[in-house]
Amino acid sequence: MRVIIQRVKSSQVTVNGEIVGKIGRGLNLLVGIADTDTDAELDWMVRKCLELRLFPDDDGGERWQKSVQEIGGQLLVVSQFTLYGECRKGRRPSFDRSAEPKLARNLYDRFVSKLRASGLQVQTGEFGAMMEVVIENDGPVTLILEK
């Protein structure tokens, strides 16, 4: 499982000209599911996304003191199978390591459900759709998580 995690001031995802998910301060999560992913990767990734200290103290002091849970932030979760695109050979990416849609959808839905169980507001894109994602990155802070 691979997640691009971005600290954001705001983020939104649009499908066919309609906003389907929108958040304020929090994290934008671009999520790729591999064909080998299991519940172990899923649980690790949920915990990591919720507990990473990526936000400053309330007084604006130390830059990396609080998690998205501690600030009561929001999450925008967008499926992105292209995170497993392989570009070493040729000129067209190969997506052989990306999970088949049925498996990916199942794991993605469970990932979102576990994030929602945290009590935070969680918005999503539309699985498998062509989406436009607007990200107002804060920092910028962008990390790659992989398990």
C-alpha positions in Angstrom: 0.0 0.0 0.0 1.3 3.4 -0.9 0.0 6.7 0.3 1.0 10.2 -0.7 0.2 12.2 2.4 -0.1 16.0 2.2 -0.7 18.5 5.0 -3.3 20.9 3.5 -5.1 24.1 4.3 -7.9 22.9 2.0 -8.5 20.3 -0.7 -11.3 19.2 -2.9 -12.1 16.6 -5.6 -14.4 17.1 -8.5 -16.0 14.5 -10.8 -17.8 15.6 -14.0 -17.8 19.3 -12.8 -19.3 18.4 -9.4 -17.5 18.7 -6.1 -17.8 15.2 -4.5 -15.4 15.8 -1.5 -14.1 18.9 0.1 -12.1 19.5 3.3 -10.5 22.4 5.2 -7.3 22.0 7.4 -6.1 18.4 7.5 -4.6 15.8 5.3 -5.0 14.9 1.6 -4.3 11.2 1.1 -3.7 9.8 -2.4 -4.0 6.0 -2.0 -2.6 3.3 -4.2 -3.4 -0.4 -3.5 -0.9 -3.1 -4.6 -1.9 -6.6 -5.7 -0.2 -8.0 -2.6 -1.8 -5.8 0.1 -3.6 -7.4 3.1 -5.2 -6.2 6.3 -1.7 -5.9 7.9 -0.7 -3.1 5.4 -4.2 -1.5 5.7 -4.1 -1.3 9.6 -0.5 0.0 9.6 -1.4 2.7 7.1 -4.5 3.8 8.9 -2.6 4.1 12.2 0.3 6.0 10.5 -2.0 8.5 8.7 -3.9 9.3 11.9 -0.9 9.4 14.3 2.0 11.1 12.3 2.9 14.4 13.9 2.7 16.8 11.0 1.1 19.9 12.5 2.4 22.7 14.7 1.5 23.5 18.3 -1.5 25.8 18.7 0.9 28.6 19.6 2.6 28.3 16.2 5.7 27.0 17.9 7.2 23.6 17.1 6.3 22.7 13.6 5.9 18.9 14.0 4.1 18.3 17.3 0.5 17.3 16.6 -1.3 14.6 14.6 -4.4 15.2 12.5 -6.4 13.5 15.3 -4.9 16.0 17.9 -5.9 19.0 15.9 -9.4 17.6 14.9 -8.4 17.9 11.3 -10.2 16.6 8.2 -9.2 13.9 5.7 -9.7 13.8 1.9 -9.0 10.3 0.6 -8.6 9.8 -3.2 -7.9 6.4 -4.8 -5.0 6.6 -7.2 -3.9 3.3 -8.8 -1.2 5.2 -10.8 0.9 5.3 -7.6 2.1 1.8 -8.7 2.9 2.8 -12.2 6.3 1.4 -13.3 8.2 3.6 -15.7 11.7 2.1 -16.0 11.1 0.4 -19.3 9.7 2.0 -22.5 7.6 5.1 -22.7 4.3 3.9 -21.3 3.8 3.1 -17.6 3.0 -0.4 -16.6 0.4 -0.9 -13.8 1.1 -4.6 -13.2 1.6 -4.1 -9.4 -1.7 -2.2 -9.0 -4.4 -4.4 -7.5 -7.3 -5.5 -9.7 -10.3 -3.1 -9.3 -12.4 -5.5 -7.2 -9.6 -6.1 -4.6 -8.5 -2.4 -4.7 -12.1 -1.2 -4.1 -12.6 -3.5 -1.2 -9.3 -2.5 0.5 -9.9 1.2 -0.3 -13.4 1.1 1.2 -12.1 -0.6 4.4 -9.3 2.0 4.6 -11.9 4.8 4.5 -14.1 3.1 7.0 -11.3 2.7 9.5 -10.3 6.3 9.1 -14.0 7.3 9.7 -14.0 5.2 12.9 -11.5 7.8 14.3 -14.3 10.3 14.5 -12.7 12.7 12.1 -14.5 14.1 9.1 -13.5 12.0 6.1 -14.4 12.9 2.5 -13.5 10.9 -0.6 -13.3 11.0 -4.3 -15.1 8.6 -6.5 -13.3 5.2 -6.9 -12.3 4.5 -10.5 -13.5 7.9 -11.8 -11.6 10.6 -13.6 -11.1 13.2 -10.9 -9.7 16.7 -10.6 -8.0 17.2 -7.3 -7.3 20.7 -6.0 -4.7 20.7 -3.1 -3.7 23.8 -1.2 -0.6 22.3 0.3 0.4 23.7 3.7 4.2 24.0 4.1 4.5 22.4 1.6 4.5 19.1 3.5 4.3 16.0 1.4 5.4 12.5 2.4 5.4 9.1 0.8 4.2 6.2 3.1 4.6 2.7 2.0 4.0 -0.7 3.7 
